[in-house]
């Protein structure tokens, strides 16, 4: 790499570099992380590795540290994302340089790595030891006679955001493969793209992230300090719900139908011994864990 370029990381509090990172992310993915930062949700778990030239971010691969509960054990995983290079600097091997830097920093310090790639770069990641993996989604048909009991809450309100964060901190997980200790990533979604998709059940004392489409309910996450069943959370949305899809792996997989997840222009790649059996176990990275 030319001496004119430098690699910068851990710079979220550098206003100039953060702004440059946001400009490139917005141009490449129509994403901007500034509100996430200003609301205090961008923490040490999300770390952009960036090539900088003349004070500007021209290429990036972000590291997102994610702890997952798997089989009763906590696994430290690294998710790579926000992979981008400014158009005029493409073809110079900058992504390779960043991937090699990340490998040096995290080799032996995590249980595995994963990323989601678009169709244009499927040949890139196997060069770094990644292999394709399948994901599986769970869902079922339901018959519900209960009246709707959830209320929609606005995540634009600070007190609601604080209440949801408190619920996440004390959540009693009932997922079979669950992200833990990463409030920042949950809030990346819930305070921005899903700020109108959070519900509260007074009866269950639970916050539920969900999207509704006619008679189908897409359940992204349930946060409750006391144990409740997923069926209770589903019934809280009332008798109009006839089909349910889950954005996570339930702890009782046998109660759900399982199908291969096919997403347009998205391929999962994994690396590390702990993830070698990912496809065979018919797992899904929680939808709210994807950075």
C-alpha positions in Angstrom: 0.0 0.0 0.0 1.3 3.5 -0.9 2.8 5.6 1.9 0.1 8.2 1.2 -2.4 5.8 2.7 -2.8 5.0 6.4 -4.9 2.5 8.3 -7.1 4.0 11.0 -9.3 2.2 13.5 -11.0 3.0 16.8 -11.8 6.5 15.6 -15.5 6.9 16.2 -14.9 10.0 18.4 -12.9 11.7 15.6 -15.5 14.0 14.1 -13.7 14.5 10.8 -13.0 10.8 10.1 -16.4 9.7 11.3 -18.0 12.2 9.0 -15.9 10.9 6.1 -16.8 7.3 7.0 -20.5 8.3 7.0 -20.2 10.0 3.6 -18.7 6.9 2.0 -21.3 4.6 3.7 -24.1 6.8 2.5 -22.8 6.9 -1.0 -22.2 3.1 -1.1 -25.1 1.7 1.0 -27.4 4.7 1.7 -26.4 4.3 5.4 -25.5 6.9 7.9 -24.3 6.1 11.4 -24.4 9.6 12.9 -27.7 9.4 14.8 -26.5 6.0 16.2 -23.4 7.7 17.4 -25.1 10.8 18.7 -27.6 8.7 20.7 -24.7 6.9 22.4 -25.2 3.5 20.8 -22.0 3.2 18.9 -19.6 1.6 21.3 -16.3 -0.4 21.2 -18.1 -3.4 19.7 -18.3 -1.7 16.3 -14.9 -0.8 14.9 -14.3 0.4 11.4 -10.9 -0.5 9.9 -10.4 2.2 7.3 -7.8 3.2 4.7 -7.4 7.0 4.9 -5.9 9.3 2.4 -5.6 13.0 2.8 -7.9 12.8 5.8 -10.6 10.9 4.0 -11.9 7.4 4.4 -11.4 5.7 1.0 -11.9 2.1 1.9 -13.4 0.2 4.9 -14.1 -3.1 6.5 -15.9 -2.9 9.9 -15.4 -5.3 12.7 -18.4 -6.0 14.9 -17.8 -8.1 18.0 -20.7 -10.3 18.8 -21.1 -12.7 21.7 -23.6 -15.5 20.9 -25.0 -18.0 23.3 -24.8 -21.4 21.6 -25.6 -24.6 23.4 -25.4 -22.9 26.8 -21.9 -21.5 26.0 -20.9 -18.0 25.1 -19.0 -17.8 21.8 -17.1 -14.6 20.7 -17.7 -14.1 17.0 -16.5 -11.3 14.7 -18.9 -10.1 12.0 -17.3 -8.2 9.1 -19.5 -5.6 7.4 -19.7 -2.2 5.8 -17.2 -3.4 3.2 -16.7 -0.5 0.8 -14.2 1.4 -1.3 -14.6 4.7 -3.0 -15.0 4.2 -6.7 -11.8 6.0 -7.7 -9.7 3.8 -5.4 -11.0 0.4 -6.4 -8.7 -2.2 -7.8 -5.7 -1.3 -5.6 -6.1 -4.1 -3.1 -7.2 -1.9 -0.3 -9.8 -4.4 1.0 -7.2 -7.2 1.0 -4.9 -4.9 3.1 -7.7 -4.3 5.6 -8.7 -8.0 5.8 -5.1 -8.9 6.5 -4.9 -6.3 9.3 -8.1 -7.6 10.9 -6.7 -11.2 10.7 -3.5 -10.1 12.5 -5.5 -8.3 15.2 -8.1 -11.1 15.9 -6.3 -14.3 15.1 -6.7 -16.6 18.1 -8.9 -14.0 19.9 -12.3 -15.1 18.7 -14.2 -18.3 18.0 -15.1 -17.5 14.5 -15.9 -14.9 11.8 -18.8 -14.4 9.5 -20.1 -11.9 6.9 -22.8 -11.4 4.4 -21.6 -10.7 0.8 -23.4 -9.5 -2.3 -23.2 -11.4 -5.5 -20.4 -9.2 -7.0 -17.8 -10.3 -4.5 -18.5 -14.0 -4.0 -15.0 -14.9 -5.2 -13.2 -12.6 -2.8 -13.8 -14.1 0.6 -12.7 -17.7 0.0 -9.2 -16.2 -0.5 -9.2 -15.3 3.2 -10.4 -18.7 4.4 -14.1 -18.1 4.4 -16.6 -20.7 3.1 -20.2 -20.4 2.1 -22.9 -21.5 4.6 -26.7 -21.9 4.5 -29.2 -20.4 6.9 -32.5 -21.7 7.9 -35.7 -19.8 8.9 -38.4 -21.0 11.3 -42.1 -20.3 11.2 -45.5 -21.8 11.5 -49.2 -21.4 11.0 -51.1 -20.4 14.1 -54.7 -20.3 15.2 -55.3 -17.6 17.7 -58.5 -16.5 19.5 -57.0 -13.9 21.7 -57.7 -10.2 21.5 -54.8 -7.9 20.6 -53.0 -6.7 23.8 -49.8 -5.1 22.6 -49.4 -1.4 22.1 -47.1 0.3 19.7 -44.4 2.5 21.2 -42.3 5.1 19.5 -38.6 4.7 19.7 -38.3 8.3 18.8 -39.0 9.0 22.5 -36.0 8.8 24.7 -37.8 7.2 27.6 -39.0 4.4 25.4 -35.5 3.8 24.1 -34.2 3.7 27.7 -36.9 1.3 28.7 -36.1 -1.1 25.8 -32.4 -1.0 26.6 -33.2 -1.9 30.2 -35.3 -4.8 29.0 -32.5 -6.0 26.8 -30.0 -5.9 29.7 -32.3 -8.1 31.8 -33.6 -10.3 29.0 -34.3 -13.9 29.7 -33.4 -15.5 26.4 -35.5 -18.3 25.0 -33.6 -18.5 21.7 -31.5 -21.4 20.6 -28.8 -19.2 19.1 -28.8 -15.7 20.6 -26.8 -12.5 20.6 -25.9 -11.3 24.0 -24.2 -8.2 25.5 -24.6 -6.1 22.3 -27.2 -3.4 23.1 -25.6 -1.1 20.6 -26.3 -3.4 17.6 -29.9 -4.0 18.7 -30.4 -0.2 18.9 -28.8 0.2 15.5 -32.1 -1.3 14.2 -34.6 -0.4 16.9 -33.7 3.3 17.1 -33.6 3.8 13.3 -35.0 1.4 10.7 -37.5 -0.2 13.1 -38.4 2.8 15.3 -42.1 2.2 14.5 -41.9 -1.6 15.0 -41.5 -2.0 18.7 -44.5 -3.1 20.9 -45.1 -3.5 24.6 -47.2 -6.1 26.4 -48.2 -5.0 29.9 -49.5 -8.5 30.6 -46.2 -10.1 29.6 -44.0 -7.3 30.8 -42.2 -7.7 27.4 -41.0 -5.5 24.6 -41.4 -7.1 21.2 -39.8 -6.1 17.9 -42.1 -7.2 15.1 -43.4 -6.3 11.6 -47.0 -7.1 10.5 -48.1 -7.8 6.9 -51.8 -8.6 6.7 -52.2 -11.9 8.6 -48.4 -12.6 8.8 -46.3 -11.6 11.8 -42.5 -11.4 11.5 -41.1 -11.7 15.0 -37.6 -10.1 15.2 -37.0 -10.3 19.0 -38.7 -10.5 22.4 -37.2 -9.0 25.5 -38.6 -10.0 28.9 -37.0 -10.4 32.3 -39.3 -13.2 33.3 -39.7 -16.4 31.3 -42.5 -16.3 28.8 -43.2 -18.6 25.8 -43.0 -17.4 22.2 -46.6 -18.5 21.8 -47.6 -16.0 24.4 -45.8 -13.2 22.6 -47.5 -14.3 19.3 -50.9 -14.4 20.9 -50.5 -10.9 22.2 -50.8 -9.6 18.6 -54.4 -10.9 18.4 -56.5 -13.2 16.4 -55.8 -11.7 13.0 -52.3 -13.4 13.0 -52.4 -16.6 11.0 -48.7 -17.1 10.0 -45.5 -16.4 11.9 -41.9 -16.1 10.8 -39.0 -15.8 13.2 -35.9 -13.6 12.8 -34.0 -15.9 15.1 -33.7 -19.6 16.1 -36.2 -20.7 18.7 -35.2 -22.8 21.6 -37.9 -25.4 20.7 -37.2 -25.8 17.0 -39.4 -28.9 16.8 -42.5 -26.7 17.2 -41.7 -24.9 14.0 -41.4 -25.6 10.3 -37.9 -25.1 9.0 -36.9 -23.9 5.5 -33.8 -22.8 3.7 -33.5 -19.1 3.8 -32.9 -17.5 0.4 -32.1 -13.8 0.2 -31.5 -12.0 -3.0 -27.9 -10.8 -3.5 -26.9 -12.1 -0.1 -24.6 -15.0 0.7 -23.3 -16.0 4.2 -19.7 -16.8 4.6 -18.2 -18.3 7.8 -14.7 -19.0 9.1 -13.6 -20.9 12.2 -14.0 -24.4 13.6 -17.0 -23.4 15.8 -19.0 -22.4 12.7 -18.1 -25.4 10.5 -21.4 -27.1 11.6 -23.5 -24.0 11.2 -25.5 -25.2 8.2 -25.9 -28.8 9.4 -27.4 -27.4 12.6 -29.9 -25.4 10.6 -29.2 -22.1 12.3 -29.8 -18.5 11.5 -27.9 -15.4 12.6 -30.6 -13.3 14.3 -31.8 -10.6 11.9 -31.0 -7.9 14.5 -27.4 -9.1 14.7 -26.5 -8.2 11.1 -24.2 -5.2 10.7 
